[in-house]
Amino acid sequence: MSLFIVGTKPRLSLAQIINMSVGFFGIQFAFGLQNANVSRIFQTLGESIDNIPILWIAAPLTGLIVQPIIGHWSDKTWHKKWGRRRPFFMIGAIFASVALLIFPNVTEVWMAAIMLWMLDASINVSMEPFRAFVGDMLPDSQRTTGFAMQSFL
C-alpha cells in the first residue's frame, strides 16, 4: 500500500516518464513529415517555387490561433475515463493520421493547402496538451526530467 500526502503527485520511474512522452515523438515525426514533403507536394501539383512560401504561412498562423484555444480548453476539460488531456491527444492523432494519408494523394493545390492546414491544426491540438501533461502528472522534482524527455523525443 502506497501512502502519500493528499495533493502530492507520485514519483514516476524513468520508464513511466518515457512512456508518458512517447506521444510527443509521434507529434515530432508528423512535423518532420510535413516539413520534408509539403513543398515537394506543392511543386508536383504545379505550384511555382516562388509561391510556395505564401502557402507555408498557413502552418505558423494555425499554431498561433489553435494552440492558445486548445490550451485553454484542455485546462477546462474533464472526461471521466480519459482525464483532462487525453481526449485532445486522441482527436489530434486521428485528424493528423487522416491528413497524412490524404495529403500525398491530393490533385489540386487548394486541396494541398487545406491538408497542410488540417495537418498542422491536428498536430497543434495534440501538442499543447502534451506539454501540459508533464505538469499534470509529475511532481515538481521530476518536471525537468519530463520536459527533457519530451525534448529528446
QUIPETA-V900407 format. One record per pair of residues at least 12 apart in sequence whose C-alpha atoms are under 6 Angstrom apart, sorted by the first residue. I is the first residue (numbers start at 1). GAP is how many residues later the second one is. D is the distance in whole Angstrom. If there is no record, write none. Layout:
i->I gap->GAP d->D
i->I gap->GAP d->D
This chain:
i->9 gap->130 d->5
i->21 gap->129 d->5
i->25 gap->128 d->5
i->45 gap->64 d->6
i->59 gap->61 d->6
i->67 gap->57 d->6
i->71 gap->57 d->6
i->85 gap->44 d->5
i->88 gap->38 d->6
i->89 gap->37 d->5
i->92 gap->30 d->4
i->92 gap->31 d->6
i->92 gap->33 d->5
i->92 gap->34 d->5
i->95 gap->27 d->6
i->96 gap->23 d->5
i->96 gap->26 d->5
i->99 gap->16 d->6
i->99 gap->20 d->5
i->103 gap->12 d->6
i->134 gap->12 d->6
